[in-house]
């Protein structure tokens, strides 16, 4: 089951966050060889999406990043997102999901 984690992104700013994914025993999962993808959408059925850069480590840490040009292009408001990791054997798991709130930029 995916962890729940809500995010706040400041429009026009670089964004980075990280979290650790543990197994049922509380041990960080080794994500060596995994690939990741994560998207923000206005709602689950939206065709438009913004993709995070995703990095997963051998110590269970998953990092999501967006550059300032990307966050500038996201309209202020509330969105949904999730993060999926694909194991070397091609098994896909959703590890995190939640709400993204993009706060409006004043200085442009």
C-alpha positions in Angstrom: 0.0 0.0 0.0 1.3 3.4 -0.9 2.4 5.9 1.7 0.3 9.2 1.8 2.4 12.4 1.6 1.0 15.8 0.6 3.3 18.3 -1.0 3.4 22.1 -1.3 5.2 23.5 -4.3 6.0 27.2 -4.7 5.3 28.3 -8.2 8.5 29.6 -9.9 10.8 27.9 -7.4 13.0 24.9 -7.7 11.4 22.0 -5.8 12.9 18.9 -4.2 11.7 16.5 -1.6 12.7 13.1 -0.4 11.3 10.3 1.7 12.3 6.8 2.8 10.3 3.7 1.9 10.4 0.9 4.4 9.2 -2.7 4.1 6.7 -4.2 6.6 9.5 -4.8 9.1 10.5 -1.1 9.0 13.7 -1.8 7.0 14.5 0.6 4.1 14.0 -1.1 0.7 17.0 -1.4 -1.5 16.0 0.3 -4.8 19.2 -0.6 -6.7 18.3 -1.1 -10.4 14.8 0.3 -10.1 13.4 3.1 -12.3 10.9 5.6 -11.2 8.2 7.9 -12.6 5.9 10.4 -10.9 3.3 12.8 -12.3 1.1 15.7 -11.1 -2.4 15.9 -12.6 -5.3 18.2 -11.9 -7.4 15.1 -11.3 -7.0 11.4 -11.8 -8.5 11.4 -15.3 -6.7 14.5 -16.6 -4.8 14.0 -19.9 -2.3 16.8 -19.1 0.5 15.9 -16.6 3.8 17.3 -15.2 6.5 14.8 -14.5 8.9 14.8 -11.6 12.5 13.7 -12.0 12.7 10.6 -9.7 15.8 9.1 -8.1 15.6 6.0 -5.9 18.6 4.8 -3.8 19.9 1.6 -2.2 19.0 3.0 1.2 15.2 3.3 0.4 15.3 7.1 -0.2 13.2 8.4 -3.1 13.8 12.0 -4.3 11.4 14.0 -6.4 12.6 17.2 -8.1 11.2 19.9 -10.5 13.1 22.9 -11.8 11.9 26.5 -11.5 10.9 26.6 -15.2 8.6 23.6 -14.7 7.0 24.9 -11.5 6.4 28.3 -13.2 4.3 26.6 -15.9 2.0 24.9 -13.3 -1.1 26.9 -12.6 -1.6 27.6 -8.9 -4.1 25.2 -7.3 -4.7 21.7 -6.0 -3.5 18.6 -7.8 -3.0 14.8 -7.3 0.2 12.9 -7.8 1.8 9.5 -7.3 5.2 7.8 -7.5 5.7 4.4 -9.1 8.9 2.4 -9.1 9.6 -0.5 -11.5 11.9 -3.3 -10.2 14.5 -5.0 -12.4 12.0 -7.9 -12.9 9.5 -5.4 -14.3 7.1 -5.4 -11.3 5.6 -1.9 -10.8 4.7 -0.6 -7.3 3.1 2.6 -6.3 5.1 3.8 -3.3 3.7 7.3 -2.5 0.6 9.3 -3.4 -1.1 12.4 -2.3 -2.2 16.0 -2.9 0.0 18.7 -4.3 -0.8 22.3 -3.6 0.9 24.8 -5.9 1.1 28.3 -4.3 1.0 31.3 -6.7 4.1 33.2 -7.6 4.1 37.0 -7.2 7.6 37.9 -8.4 8.1 37.1 -12.1 
